[in-house]
Amino acid sequence: MRKIMLAVVVVGSSLISARAAPVNPQYDDYPVQCGAIYFLYWKGYLSENQPTMAEAYRRKHESLAGKAALNLEARGLSKHEADAYMQEHIDGLADIAAKDTKAFVDFKRLCDGKFPQL
């Protein structure tokens, strides 16, 4: 069941990506996806009253959100559309976190590996 859910999420994310960003073989959507996951960790640590960890994830989110916005705006999306695209990813990942914590944590590990400098 988890594999099916993860497949649905991957396909859904791909479809959202295809709608929002023009096809470009060099386009990288990971700043959006990982920025979204770091946003959720930031807010989670805030709600747990762990300001040091919250601040670390806030910085990670803001760094990737800035890169993502520039990438999307360079491809013709307005700032408003780029922000909405990020919010769609945040909402989707929040749903995944609620339903499949392991997939959520695994994706965060993937992001940590893609962006170790953050």
C-alpha positions in Angstrom: 0.0 0.0 0.0 2.8 2.4 0.8 4.5 1.7 -2.5 1.3 2.5 -4.3 0.9 5.7 -2.3 4.4 6.7 -3.0 4.0 6.0 -6.7 0.8 8.1 -6.8 2.7 11.0 -5.1 5.6 10.7 -7.5 3.3 10.7 -10.6 1.2 13.5 -9.1 4.3 15.6 -8.4 5.5 15.0 -12.0 2.2 16.1 -13.4 2.2 19.2 -11.2 5.7 19.9 -12.3 4.8 19.5 -16.0 1.9 21.9 -15.6 3.9 24.6 -13.8 7.3 24.5 -15.5 7.9 24.3 -19.2 9.7 21.1 -20.4 13.4 21.6 -20.0 15.7 18.7 -19.7 18.0 20.8 -17.4 15.2 22.0 -15.1 15.6 20.8 -11.5 12.5 20.8 -9.4 14.3 19.6 -6.2 14.6 23.1 -4.8 10.8 23.4 -4.8 10.3 19.9 -3.4 13.0 20.1 -0.8 12.2 23.7 0.1 8.7 22.5 0.8 9.8 19.7 3.1 12.2 22.0 5.0 9.3 24.4 5.5 7.3 21.6 7.2 10.2 20.7 9.4 10.7 24.4 10.3 7.0 24.7 11.3 7.1 21.4 13.1 10.1 22.4 15.2 8.4 25.8 16.0 5.4 24.0 17.2 7.6 21.8 19.4 9.2 24.9 20.8 12.7 24.0 19.5 13.8 27.4 18.1 17.4 26.3 17.3 16.2 23.5 15.0 13.4 25.6 13.7 15.9 28.3 12.7 18.1 25.8 10.9 15.2 24.5 8.8 13.9 28.1 8.2 17.3 28.9 6.6 17.2 25.8 4.5 13.7 26.5 3.3 14.4 30.1 2.5 17.6 29.3 0.6 15.8 26.7 -1.6 12.6 28.7 -1.9 14.7 31.6 -3.3 16.4 29.3 -5.8 13.1 27.7 -6.8 11.4 31.1 -7.3 14.2 32.3 -9.6 14.1 29.0 -11.6 10.4 29.2 -12.0 10.3 32.9 -12.8 13.1 32.3 -15.4 10.7 29.9 -17.1 7.9 32.4 -17.4 5.9 32.0 -14.1 5.1 35.1 -12.2 6.2 35.5 -8.6 2.6 34.7 -7.5 2.5 31.6 -9.6 5.9 30.4 -8.3 4.7 31.0 -4.7 1.5 29.1 -5.4 3.5 26.2 -6.9 5.6 26.0 -3.8 2.5 26.1 -1.6 1.1 23.1 -3.7 4.2 21.2 -2.8 4.0 22.1 0.9 0.3 21.0 1.0 1.0 17.7 -0.8 4.0 16.9 1.4 1.9 17.7 4.5 -0.7 15.1 3.3 2.1 12.6 2.8 3.5 13.2 6.3 0.1 12.6 7.8 -0.4 9.3 5.9 3.1 7.9 5.5 5.7 9.2 7.9 8.4 6.8 6.6 8.0 8.1 3.0 8.2 11.7 4.4 11.3 11.0 6.4 12.9 9.2 3.5 12.3 12.1 1.2 13.8 14.5 3.7 16.9 12.2 3.7 17.0 12.5 -0.1 16.9 16.3 0.2 19.7 16.3 2.8 21.8 14.3 0.4 21.0 16.6 -2.5 21.7 19.8 -0.5 24.3 18.9 2.1 25.7 22.4 2.1 22.5 23.9 3.7 
